[in-house]
Amino acid sequence: MGQLVVFITTAGAEEGARLGRALLDERLAACVNMVPVQSAYWWRGQVEEAGETLLIVKTVDRLLETITARVRALHSYTVPEVIALPIVGGNADYLRWIEESVAP
């Protein structure tokens, strides 16, 4: 089994839904959770606040370059959030399902 990861990005609600669906349709993700959040962040020298959708994407590390490229191509943000965190454990059956659900 390859290294499993949680990939995180944010977007507006409609854009987040489109991004999540694209990652699923292209078999780059096994699962995408879309959670409404209120974000605060530095942008161009000041603190901005925005309602966004947090996408929590379960996938494998070998697809990270492709996922990052797809998010950058489809995203309206100049600098979209693209973070990957390793999955260090969990339900073995669920982790196997992630690996089996994404593109080989």
Contacts in CASP RR format, 6 or more apart in sequence:
PFRMAT RR
TARGET T0000
AUTHOR 0000-0000-0000
METHOD contacts of the structure
MODEL  1
MGQLVVFITTAGAEEGARLGRALLDERLAACVNMVPVQSAYWWRGQVEEA
GETLLIVKTVDRLLETITARVRALHSYTVPEVIALPIVGGNADYLRWIEE
SVAP
1 95 0 8 1.000
1 96 0 8 1.000
1 99 0 8 1.000
2 60 0 8 1.000
2 61 0 8 1.000
2 62 0 8 1.000
2 99 0 8 1.000
3 60 0 8 1.000
3 61 0 8 1.000
3 86 0 8 1.000
3 87 0 8 1.000
4 58 0 8 1.000
4 59 0 8 1.000
4 60 0 8 1.000
4 61 0 8 1.000
4 86 0 8 1.000
4 87 0 8 1.000
4 95 0 8 1.000
4 98 0 8 1.000
4 99 0 8 1.000
5 58 0 8 1.000
5 59 0 8 1.000
5 60 0 8 1.000
5 61 0 8 1.000
5 64 0 8 1.000
5 84 0 8 1.000
5 85 0 8 1.000
5 86 0 8 1.000
5 87 0 8 1.000
6 56 0 8 1.000
6 57 0 8 1.000
6 58 0 8 1.000
6 84 0 8 1.000
6 85 0 8 1.000
6 87 0 8 1.000
7 29 0 8 1.000
7 55 0 8 1.000
7 56 0 8 1.000
7 57 0 8 1.000
7 58 0 8 1.000
7 59 0 8 1.000
7 64 0 8 1.000
7 67 0 8 1.000
7 82 0 8 1.000
7 83 0 8 1.000
7 84 0 8 1.000
8 54 0 8 1.000
8 55 0 8 1.000
8 56 0 8 1.000
8 57 0 8 1.000
8 81 0 8 1.000
8 82 0 8 1.000
8 83 0 8 1.000
8 84 0 8 1.000
8 85 0 8 1.000
9 19 0 8 1.000
9 54 0 8 1.000
9 55 0 8 1.000
9 57 0 8 1.000
9 71 0 8 1.000
9 75 0 8 1.000
9 80 0 8 1.000
9 81 0 8 1.000
9 82 0 8 1.000
9 83 0 8 1.000
10 37 0 8 1.000
10 39 0 8 1.000
10 52 0 8 1.000
10 53 0 8 1.000
10 54 0 8 1.000
10 55 0 8 1.000
10 80 0 8 1.000
10 81 0 8 1.000
11 19 0 8 1.000
11 52 0 8 1.000
11 53 0 8 1.000
11 55 0 8 1.000
11 75 0 8 1.000
11 76 0 8 1.000
11 77 0 8 1.000
11 80 0 8 1.000
12 50 0 8 1.000
12 51 0 8 1.000
12 52 0 8 1.000
12 53 0 8 1.000
13 36 0 8 1.000
13 52 0 8 1.000
13 53 0 8 1.000
15 53 0 8 1.000
15 75 0 8 1.000
15 76 0 8 1.000
16 34 0 8 1.000
16 53 0 8 1.000
16 55 0 8 1.000
17 34 0 8 1.000
17 53 0 8 1.000
18 74 0 8 1.000
19 55 0 8 1.000
19 71 0 8 1.000
19 74 0 8 1.000
19 75 0 8 1.000
20 29 0 8 1.000
20 32 0 8 1.000
20 34 0 8 1.000
20 55 0 8 1.000
20 57 0 8 1.000
21 32 0 8 1.000
22 70 0 8 1.000
22 74 0 8 1.000
23 29 0 8 1.000
23 32 0 8 1.000
23 57 0 8 1.000
23 59 0 8 1.000
23 67 0 8 1.000
23 70 0 8 1.000
24 32 0 8 1.000
26 70 0 8 1.000
26 103 0 8 1.000
27 101 0 8 1.000
27 102 0 8 1.000
27 103 0 8 1.000
28 59 0 8 1.000
28 63 0 8 1.000
28 66 0 8 1.000
28 67 0 8 1.000
28 70 0 8 1.000
28 102 0 8 1.000
28 103 0 8 1.000
29 57 0 8 1.000
29 58 0 8 1.000
29 59 0 8 1.000
29 67 0 8 1.000
29 102 0 8 1.000
30 58 0 8 1.000
30 59 0 8 1.000
30 97 0 8 1.000
30 98 0 8 1.000
30 99 0 8 1.000
30 100 0 8 1.000
30 101 0 8 1.000
30 102 0 8 1.000
31 57 0 8 1.000
31 58 0 8 1.000
31 98 0 8 1.000
31 101 0 8 1.000
32 55 0 8 1.000
32 56 0 8 1.000
32 57 0 8 1.000
32 58 0 8 1.000
33 54 0 8 1.000
33 55 0 8 1.000
33 56 0 8 1.000
34 53 0 8 1.000
34 54 0 8 1.000
34 55 0 8 1.000
35 53 0 8 1.000
35 54 0 8 1.000
35 56 0 8 1.000
36 51 0 8 1.000
36 52 0 8 1.000
36 53 0 8 1.000
36 54 0 8 1.000
37 51 0 8 1.000
37 52 0 8 1.000
37 53 0 8 1.000
37 54 0 8 1.000
38 49 0 8 1.000
38 50 0 8 1.000
38 51 0 8 1.000
38 52 0 8 1.000
39 49 0 8 1.000
39 50 0 8 1.000
39 51 0 8 1.000
39 52 0 8 1.000
40 47 0 8 1.000
40 48 0 8 1.000
40 49 0 8 1.000
41 47 0 8 1.000
41 48 0 8 1.000
42 48 0 8 1.000
57 67 0 8 1.000
58 87 0 8 1.000
58 98 0 8 1.000
59 67 0 8 1.000
59 98 0 8 1.000
59 102 0 8 1.000
60 98 0 8 1.000
60 99 0 8 1.000
60 102 0 8 1.000
61 84 0 8 1.000
61 86 0 8 1.000
63 102 0 8 1.000
63 103 0 8 1.000
64 84 0 8 1.000
67 82 0 8 1.000
68 82 0 8 1.000
71 80 0 8 1.000
71 82 0 8 1.000
72 80 0 8 1.000
72 82 0 8 1.000
87 95 0 8 1.000
87 98 0 8 1.000
89 95 0 8 1.000
END
